[in-house]
Amino acid sequence: MSADTMPAPDAPDPHFVARGGRLRDRFPAASPAWLGHEDLDVYAGEFERTGLTGALNRYRCMDRDWEDLAAHHGAPLSRPALFIGGALDASTTWMADAVAAHPTTLPGLWASHLLDGCGHWVQQERPDEVNRLLTDWLATLTG
């Protein structure tokens, strides 16, 4: 879901697989520019060693999160916050209403940044820009 591996606008949505299809048929033909072969080998080796259970458990626990946090439903998050997302990340489009609601739901929000031409992996796709935004924000907290 890196910006440089996203399918063309008229291509099938990579997030969904039709009945009888395979998830791997949705994978991009090439790795993102920021993911070198050595890094990919490390990640592949770790998944071969440990499996995908840990990564998938995050999604398996979503219902439990709602149960555990039910007492806080609707409560704003007032701690200092910074939002950085990719304009081409499906999460920012699926969750556009939540992002638009930040002034209400995140009263401690210092700034919100949607990086043009950036996908899901903002810290890998745009490390210098993300670091600058983070350090600028952190400086306001310690000043």
N, C-alpha and C positions, 0 to 999 in steps of 0.2 A: 504494500500500500504506500510505497514511496512515490513521490510525484513523478519521478522519471520512469516508473514501471506501470503507471496507471494505464488501463486500456483506453482506446479512443472512445469519445462520447457515444458513438453508435454501436459499440461492442456490448456484449452481454455483461451485466453487473457481475463483477468478480466475487461478490460476497455471497452469492446464491448459486446453487447447483441444481439443475433440473433433475427430475426423477430419472434415474438410470445413468446420470452423469457422474463424473468423478471430480473431486475437489482439485486434484492435481492438474486437471484440464484447464483450470482457471489461473494457474500460476503463470507469472510473466516468463517470457522466453529468456530474459537476461536478469542478472542480479542488479540491484540499484547501484549507482555509481559509488556510493559511500561504503559499500560492503565488498571488501576485497576477498580474494580466494582464501587467504590465510585466516581471516576472521570467520568466513563461512565454514571452513574446515573445523575451527574451534567449536562453533555453535553446533554443527552437525555431530561432531564427536561427543559433545555433552548430551545432546538429545539421544544419541545411540546408547550412551552409558546410563542415563537416568530415565529415559522415556519422556513422554509428554504429560504424564499425570499431573505434575505440579502446575504446569502452565494451564491445563484444562480445568484444574480445581478452582481457579479464580472464577471461571464462568459457572461452575457447578454451585458455587456458594452465593450466587446473586440473590436467590430467594431468601436465604438465611440472613443476608445483610439487611434486607427490607424488614425482616422480623426483628432482628437485633436492634435496629435503629428506629423502630416504629414510634418510640416515645419522643423522638426528635423530628418527626414529620412536619415539614413546613417551617421549621425553625431556621432563621438565617445563620449563616456562618460569618461571624463578626471578626475573626482573626485576620490579620493582614494577609492579602492574597494577590497573586499575579496569575493571569491566564495567558498562556502562549499555545496557539494551535495552528495547524496548517489549513489554509483555505481549501486545499484539495483533499483533506482528510474526510472520509465519509462520516466520522463521528461528529465533526462540526456542522455537517449538513443534517444528519439525523437528529442531532441535539440542538439545532438552531434556536428553538424556543428557549431551551435552558441557557444557552449563551446570551440570548437577548434579555433574559431575566436576571442576569448577573447584578445589575444595580440594586435589585430587591433582595435576591438570595445571598449575595456576597457584599454586604455593606462595607466590608473592609477591603474591597477590591481597589488596588492602586491603579492598575491598568490592565487592558485586555488587548492582545495582539493576535491577529490572524495573519500569518505570513503567506503572502502571495506566492504561488508556484511551489508550495510546500505540501507534502502529504502527511502521513501519520507519524513518521519518525522525525519530528522537528529537530531534536538534539543531534541526530546523525546527519540530516539533510542540510541543516543550517547552523552548525556548531558555533561559529563566531557570533552570529546574530543572537542566538539563544543565550550564549554566555554574556554578551553585552547587556541584553535585557535583564538577565538575572542579577548581574553585578550592579547595574544601575538601581534596580529595585532594592537589593540588599543594602546598598548605601543609604537609602532613605530610612531604613529600619534602625541603623546604628548611629545616625547623625544626630 
